Amino acid sequence: MKHYSKPLSLYEIDLLHYTSVGSDKEYFADALILKAVDKNGINLYKKEDKENLLKYSKSDLELMYFEMFENELS
């Protein structure tokens, strides 16, 4: 599954920095929940998915995070 995103707003950047206080891994999971969409703009993850996302390694979450921002939708 390919991850896409719309650009982060300043509000969303602040929100991620204030809510993801645990670790880089948690930050990546929170960002995916907030911004990851499919090619049609439909959200891929919900808050309920966080526990499952945190089962991925930090490096896998990081790759998913960077992939979604490399594939920004307008």
BAFI-494417 format. One record per residue: residue number from 0; x, y, z of N, C-alpha, C, O in turn. Coordinates in Angstrom, 3 decimals. Example, Ala and Ser with C-alpha at 12.3 -4.5 7.8 and 13.67 -1.06 7.14 Angstrom:
BEGIN
resi=0 nxx=13.190 nyy=-5.690 nzz=7.800 caxx=12.300 cayy=-4.500 cazz=7.800 cxx=13.200 cyy=-3.300 czz=7.800 oxx=14.236 oyy=-3.319 ozz=8.465
resi=1 nxx=12.850 nyy=-2.250 nzz=7.080 caxx=13.670 cayy=-1.060 cazz=7.140 cxx=12.900 cyy=0.030 czz=7.870 oxx=13.409 oyy=1.138 ozz=8.039
END
This chain:
BEGIN
resi=0 nxx=0.851 nyy=-1.174 nzz=0.000 caxx=0.000 cayy=0.000 cazz=0.000 cxx=0.895 cyy=1.235 czz=0.000 oxx=1.801 oyy=1.366 ozz=0.823
resi=1 nxx=0.626 nyy=2.126 nzz=-0.928 caxx=1.400 cayy=3.353 cazz=-1.042 cxx=0.754 cyy=4.444 czz=-0.195 oxx=-0.467 oyy=4.595 ozz=-0.180
resi=2 nxx=1.592 nyy=5.200 nzz=0.507 caxx=1.129 cayy=6.273 cazz=1.383 cxx=1.256 cyy=7.615 czz=0.671 oxx=2.268 oyy=7.910 ozz=0.036
resi=3 nxx=0.207 nyy=8.413 nzz=0.793 caxx=0.173 cayy=9.766 cazz=0.266 cxx=-0.179 cyy=10.707 czz=1.422 oxx=-0.565 oyy=10.271 ozz=2.507
resi=4 nxx=-0.036 nyy=11.991 nzz=1.160 caxx=-0.383 cayy=12.984 cazz=2.182 cxx=-0.711 cyy=14.303 czz=1.511 oxx=-0.326 oyy=14.560 ozz=0.370
resi=5 nxx=-1.423 nyy=15.117 nzz=2.239 caxx=-1.555 cayy=16.516 cazz=1.874 cxx=-0.527 cyy=17.254 czz=2.745 oxx=-0.179 oyy=16.768 ozz=3.821
resi=6 nxx=-0.041 nyy=18.412 nzz=2.299 caxx=0.988 cayy=19.116 cazz=3.077 cxx=0.542 cyy=19.380 czz=4.522 oxx=-0.635 oyy=19.619 ozz=4.792
resi=7 nxx=1.511 nyy=19.331 nzz=5.437 caxx=1.246 cayy=19.637 cazz=6.844 cxx=1.023 cyy=21.135 czz=7.012 oxx=1.772 oyy=21.950 ozz=6.473
resi=8 nxx=-0.001 nyy=21.483 nzz=7.756 caxx=-0.210 cayy=22.895 cazz=8.102 cxx=0.631 cyy=23.212 czz=9.343 oxx=1.096 oyy=22.303 ozz=10.031
resi=9 nxx=0.818 nyy=24.474 nzz=9.617 caxx=1.554 cayy=24.861 cazz=10.828 cxx=0.852 cyy=24.334 czz=12.074 oxx=1.505 oyy=23.909 ozz=13.027
resi=10 nxx=-0.475 nyy=24.361 nzz=12.065 caxx=-1.236 cayy=23.842 cazz=13.200 cxx=-0.943 cyy=22.356 czz=13.401 oxx=-0.745 oyy=21.910 ozz=14.532
resi=11 nxx=-0.915 nyy=21.591 nzz=12.315 caxx=-0.663 cayy=20.150 cazz=12.428 cxx=0.753 cyy=19.863 czz=12.906 oxx=0.974 oyy=18.922 ozz=13.667
resi=12 nxx=1.710 nyy=20.666 nzz=12.465 caxx=3.088 cayy=20.504 cazz=12.937 cxx=3.142 cyy=20.718 czz=14.442 oxx=3.742 oyy=19.923 ozz=15.165
resi=13 nxx=2.515 nyy=21.795 nzz=14.915 caxx=2.476 cayy=22.069 cazz=16.358 cxx=1.765 cyy=20.946 czz=17.103 oxx=2.227 oyy=20.505 ozz=18.156
resi=14 nxx=0.652 nyy=20.488 nzz=16.562 caxx=-0.113 cayy=19.418 cazz=17.189 cxx=0.741 cyy=18.167 czz=17.362 oxx=0.727 oyy=17.553 ozz=18.429
resi=15 nxx=1.473 nyy=17.790 nzz=16.342 caxx=2.334 cayy=16.608 cazz=16.430 cxx=3.438 cyy=16.789 czz=17.464 oxx=3.757 oyy=15.860 ozz=18.206
resi=16 nxx=4.012 nyy=17.965 nzz=17.514 caxx=5.095 cayy=18.199 cazz=18.475 cxx=4.601 cyy=18.197 czz=19.918 oxx=5.336 oyy=17.803 ozz=20.824
resi=17 nxx=3.373 nyy=18.631 nzz=20.135 caxx=2.845 cayy=18.676 cazz=21.495 cxx=2.219 cyy=17.362 czz=21.940 oxx=2.190 oyy=17.071 ozz=23.135
resi=18 nxx=1.716 nyy=16.561 nzz=21.001 caxx=1.029 cayy=15.321 cazz=21.394 cxx=1.927 cyy=14.103 czz=21.337 oxx=1.666 oyy=13.127 ozz=22.040
resi=19 nxx=2.967 nyy=14.121 nzz=20.535 caxx=3.848 cayy=12.957 cazz=20.389 cxx=5.092 cyy=13.145 czz=21.245 oxx=6.183 oyy=13.410 ozz=20.740
resi=20 nxx=4.906 nyy=13.006 nzz=22.526 caxx=6.002 cayy=13.279 cazz=23.451 cxx=6.786 cyy=12.027 czz=23.836 oxx=7.783 oyy=12.117 ozz=24.552
resi=21 nxx=6.347 nyy=10.874 nzz=23.370 caxx=6.980 cayy=9.622 cazz=23.780 cxx=8.308 cyy=9.348 czz=23.109 oxx=9.339 oyy=9.278 ozz=23.779
resi=22 nxx=8.300 nyy=9.191 nzz=21.789 caxx=9.500 cayy=8.792 cazz=21.058 cxx=9.329 cyy=9.129 czz=19.584 oxx=8.250 oyy=9.526 ozz=19.145
resi=23 nxx=10.411 nyy=8.965 nzz=18.828 caxx=10.313 cayy=9.159 cazz=17.380 cxx=9.306 cyy=8.191 czz=16.788 oxx=8.546 oyy=8.548 ozz=15.888
resi=24 nxx=9.301 nyy=6.980 nzz=17.288 caxx=8.380 cayy=5.951 cazz=16.797 cxx=6.925 cyy=6.399 czz=16.976 oxx=6.099 oyy=6.231 ozz=16.079
resi=25 nxx=6.631 nyy=6.963 nzz=18.132 caxx=5.280 cayy=7.460 cazz=18.407 cxx=4.958 cyy=8.658 czz=17.511 oxx=3.831 oyy=8.789 ozz=17.033
resi=26 nxx=5.932 nyy=9.521 nzz=17.285 caxx=5.733 cayy=10.674 cazz=16.403 cxx=5.362 cyy=10.208 czz=15.002 oxx=4.420 oyy=10.728 ozz=14.404
resi=27 nxx=6.103 nyy=9.225 nzz=14.469 caxx=5.811 cayy=8.723 cazz=13.131 cxx=4.407 cyy=8.116 czz=13.071 oxx=3.672 oyy=8.349 ozz=12.112
resi=28 nxx=4.036 nyy=7.344 nzz=14.083 caxx=2.697 cayy=6.740 cazz=14.117 cxx=1.619 cyy=7.820 czz=14.166 oxx=0.629 oyy=7.735 ozz=13.440
resi=29 nxx=1.799 nyy=8.825 nzz=15.006 caxx=0.820 cayy=9.912 cazz=15.110 cxx=0.706 cyy=10.682 czz=13.793 oxx=-0.392 oyy=11.061 ozz=13.385
resi=30 nxx=1.845 nyy=10.912 nzz=13.130 caxx=1.823 cayy=11.620 cazz=11.853 cxx=1.092 cyy=10.804 czz=10.790 oxx=0.346 oyy=11.362 ozz=9.984
resi=31 nxx=1.298 nyy=9.501 nzz=10.783 caxx=0.597 cayy=8.644 cazz=9.828 cxx=-0.906 cyy=8.669 czz=10.069 oxx=-1.693 oyy=8.728 ozz=9.124
resi=32 nxx=-1.297 nyy=8.624 nzz=11.327 caxx=-2.730 cayy=8.679 cazz=11.663 cxx=-3.323 cyy=10.018 czz=11.224 oxx=-4.439 oyy=10.072 ozz=10.705
resi=33 nxx=-2.583 nyy=11.071 nzz=11.432 caxx=-3.068 cayy=12.412 cazz=11.108 cxx=-3.116 cyy=12.676 czz=9.604 oxx=-4.062 oyy=13.297 ozz=9.120
resi=34 nxx=-2.113 nyy=12.216 nzz=8.861 caxx=-1.953 cayy=12.681 cazz=7.481 cxx=-1.986 cyy=11.615 czz=6.384 oxx=-2.234 oyy=11.966 ozz=5.230
resi=35 nxx=-1.751 nyy=10.343 nzz=6.675 caxx=-1.632 cayy=9.337 cazz=5.606 cxx=-2.981 cyy=9.079 czz=4.938 oxx=-3.978 oyy=8.776 ozz=5.593
resi=36 nxx=-2.976 nyy=9.209 nzz=3.610 caxx=-4.165 cayy=8.942 cazz=2.806 cxx=-3.764 cyy=8.063 czz=1.631 oxx=-2.582 oyy=7.927 ozz=1.314
resi=37 nxx=-4.772 nyy=7.464 nzz=0.986 caxx=-4.501 cayy=6.713 cazz=-0.234 cxx=-4.529 cyy=7.677 czz=-1.423 oxx=-4.703 oyy=8.881 ozz=-1.237
resi=38 nxx=-4.362 nyy=7.162 nzz=-2.632 caxx=-4.286 cayy=8.036 cazz=-3.805 cxx=-5.583 cyy=8.804 czz=-4.072 oxx=-5.594 oyy=9.772 ozz=-4.832
resi=39 nxx=-6.681 nyy=8.361 nzz=-3.436 caxx=-7.967 cayy=9.045 cazz=-3.573 cxx=-8.231 cyy=10.039 czz=-2.446 oxx=-9.292 oyy=10.659 ozz=-2.392
resi=40 nxx=-7.252 nyy=10.187 nzz=-1.539 caxx=-7.391 cayy=11.134 cazz=-0.441 cxx=-8.154 cyy=10.598 czz=0.762 oxx=-8.564 oyy=11.370 ozz=1.628
resi=41 nxx=-8.349 nyy=9.279 nzz=0.824 caxx=-9.072 cayy=8.661 cazz=1.941 cxx=-8.074 cyy=8.262 czz=3.031 oxx=-7.060 oyy=7.623 ozz=2.752
resi=42 nxx=-8.376 nyy=8.647 nzz=4.277 caxx=-7.481 cayy=8.340 cazz=5.403 cxx=-7.213 cyy=6.843 czz=5.501 oxx=-8.119 oyy=6.019 ozz=5.376
resi=43 nxx=-5.943 nyy=6.514 nzz=5.728 caxx=-5.552 cayy=5.117 cazz=5.850 cxx=-5.623 cyy=4.605 czz=7.284 oxx=-5.821 oyy=3.411 ozz=7.508
resi=44 nxx=-5.461 nyy=5.505 nzz=8.259 caxx=-5.392 cayy=5.093 cazz=9.660 cxx=-6.304 cyy=5.940 czz=10.530 oxx=-6.618 oyy=7.088 ozz=10.215
resi=45 nxx=-6.720 nyy=5.329 nzz=11.642 caxx=-7.509 cayy=6.021 cazz=12.671 cxx=-6.738 cyy=5.920 czz=13.985 oxx=-5.762 oyy=5.177 ozz=14.091
resi=46 nxx=-7.187 nyy=6.671 nzz=14.972 caxx=-6.540 cayy=6.615 cazz=16.298 cxx=-6.470 cyy=5.188 czz=16.826 oxx=-5.512 oyy=4.807 ozz=17.500
resi=47 nxx=-7.499 nyy=4.403 nzz=16.509 caxx=-7.554 cayy=3.015 cazz=16.985 cxx=-6.438 cyy=2.162 czz=16.389 oxx=-6.152 oyy=1.083 ozz=16.906
resi=48 nxx=-5.808 nyy=2.619 nzz=15.323 caxx=-4.739 cayy=1.869 cazz=14.664 cxx=-3.365 cyy=2.102 czz=15.289 oxx=-2.395 oyy=1.446 ozz=14.911
resi=49 nxx=-3.275 nyy=3.028 nzz=16.238 caxx=-1.962 cayy=3.393 cazz=16.787 cxx=-1.239 cyy=2.200 czz=17.408 oxx=-0.040 oyy=2.024 ozz=17.191
resi=50 nxx=-1.943 nyy=1.393 nzz=18.165 caxx=-1.305 cayy=0.232 cazz=18.808 cxx=-0.690 cyy=-0.696 czz=17.753 oxx=0.418 oyy=-1.199 ozz=17.939
resi=51 nxx=-1.406 nyy=-0.921 nzz=16.651 caxx=-0.872 cayy=-1.781 cazz=15.595 cxx=0.286 cyy=-1.114 czz=14.857 oxx=1.250 oyy=-1.784 ozz=14.485
resi=52 nxx=0.200 nyy=0.187 nzz=14.644 caxx=1.306 cayy=0.890 cazz=13.995 cxx=2.575 cyy=0.803 czz=14.845 oxx=3.674 oyy=0.647 ozz=14.311
resi=53 nxx=2.423 nyy=0.904 nzz=16.152 caxx=3.594 cayy=0.860 cazz=17.036 cxx=4.260 cyy=-0.518 czz=17.079 oxx=5.340 oyy=-0.665 ozz=17.650
resi=54 nxx=3.624 nyy=-1.519 nzz=16.481 caxx=4.238 cayy=-2.856 cazz=16.376 cxx=5.299 cyy=-2.887 czz=15.279 oxx=6.158 oyy=-3.769 ozz=15.266
resi=55 nxx=5.240 nyy=-1.918 nzz=14.353 caxx=6.260 cayy=-1.818 cazz=13.308 cxx=7.555 cyy=-1.300 czz=13.927 oxx=7.539 oyy=-0.652 ozz=14.974
resi=56 nxx=8.657 nyy=-1.589 nzz=13.279 caxx=9.935 cayy=-1.054 cazz=13.752 cxx=9.981 cyy=0.446 czz=13.476 oxx=9.251 oyy=0.959 ozz=12.627
resi=57 nxx=10.846 nyy=1.134 nzz=14.204 caxx=11.001 cayy=2.574 cazz=13.998 cxx=11.404 cyy=2.859 czz=12.557 oxx=10.913 oyy=3.816 ozz=11.957
resi=58 nxx=12.283 nyy=2.049 nzz=12.000 caxx=12.741 cayy=2.296 cazz=10.630 cxx=11.620 cyy=2.093 czz=9.612 oxx=11.557 oyy=2.819 ozz=8.620
resi=59 nxx=10.734 nyy=1.120 nzz=9.837 caxx=9.592 cayy=0.925 cazz=8.937 cxx=8.631 cyy=2.102 czz=9.009 oxx=8.149 oyy=2.578 ozz=7.982
resi=60 nxx=8.351 nyy=2.571 nzz=10.220 caxx=7.461 cayy=3.732 cazz=10.382 cxx=8.071 cyy=4.975 czz=9.737 oxx=7.368 oyy=5.782 ozz=9.127
resi=61 nxx=9.374 nyy=5.114 nzz=9.881 caxx=10.065 cayy=6.258 cazz=9.289 cxx=9.958 cyy=6.221 czz=7.757 oxx=9.730 oyy=7.252 ozz=7.123
resi=62 nxx=10.120 nyy=5.042 nzz=7.173 caxx=9.984 cayy=4.897 cazz=5.718 cxx=8.574 cyy=5.245 czz=5.258 oxx=8.402 oyy=5.913 ozz=4.239
resi=63 nxx=7.566 nyy=4.799 nzz=5.997 caxx=6.173 cayy=5.107 cazz=5.672 cxx=5.933 cyy=6.617 czz=5.771 oxx=5.259 oyy=7.202 ozz=4.923
resi=64 nxx=6.484 nyy=7.235 nzz=6.802 caxx=6.361 cayy=8.676 cazz=7.034 cxx=6.942 cyy=9.460 czz=5.853 oxx=6.288 oyy=10.348 ozz=5.305
resi=65 nxx=8.180 nyy=9.121 nzz=5.470 caxx=8.817 cayy=9.850 cazz=4.375 cxx=8.143 cyy=9.567 czz=3.039 oxx=8.072 oyy=10.446 ozz=2.181
resi=66 nxx=7.647 nyy=8.346 nzz=2.857 caxx=6.942 cayy=8.021 cazz=1.630 cxx=5.713 cyy=8.913 czz=1.453 oxx=5.461 oyy=9.420 ozz=0.360
resi=67 nxx=4.956 nyy=9.100 nzz=2.523 caxx=3.720 cayy=9.872 cazz=2.380 cxx=4.011 cyy=11.322 czz=2.007 oxx=3.236 oyy=11.934 ozz=1.271
resi=68 nxx=5.112 nyy=11.882 nzz=2.500 caxx=5.428 cayy=13.266 cazz=2.149 cxx=6.123 cyy=13.390 czz=0.810 oxx=6.151 oyy=14.476 ozz=0.230
resi=69 nxx=6.688 nyy=12.295 nzz=0.300 caxx=7.227 cayy=12.306 cazz=-1.056 cxx=6.096 cyy=12.247 czz=-2.079 oxx=6.290 oyy=12.608 ozz=-3.240
resi=70 nxx=4.925 nyy=11.799 nzz=-1.658 caxx=3.769 cayy=11.634 cazz=-2.536 cxx=2.644 cyy=12.574 czz=-2.120 oxx=1.509 oyy=12.145 ozz=-1.914
resi=71 nxx=2.968 nyy=13.859 nzz=-1.999 caxx=1.948 cayy=14.826 cazz=-1.557 cxx=0.898 cyy=15.049 czz=-2.643 oxx=1.213 oyy=15.191 ozz=-3.824
resi=72 nxx=-0.342 nyy=15.076 nzz=-2.209 caxx=-1.466 cayy=15.400 cazz=-3.085 cxx=-1.763 cyy=16.881 czz=-2.948 oxx=-1.613 oyy=17.449 ozz=-1.866
resi=73 nxx=-2.179 nyy=17.507 nzz=-4.028 caxx=-2.506 cayy=18.931 cazz=-3.914 cxx=-3.909 cyy=19.158 czz=-3.445 oxx=-4.333 oyy=20.305 ozz=-3.300
END
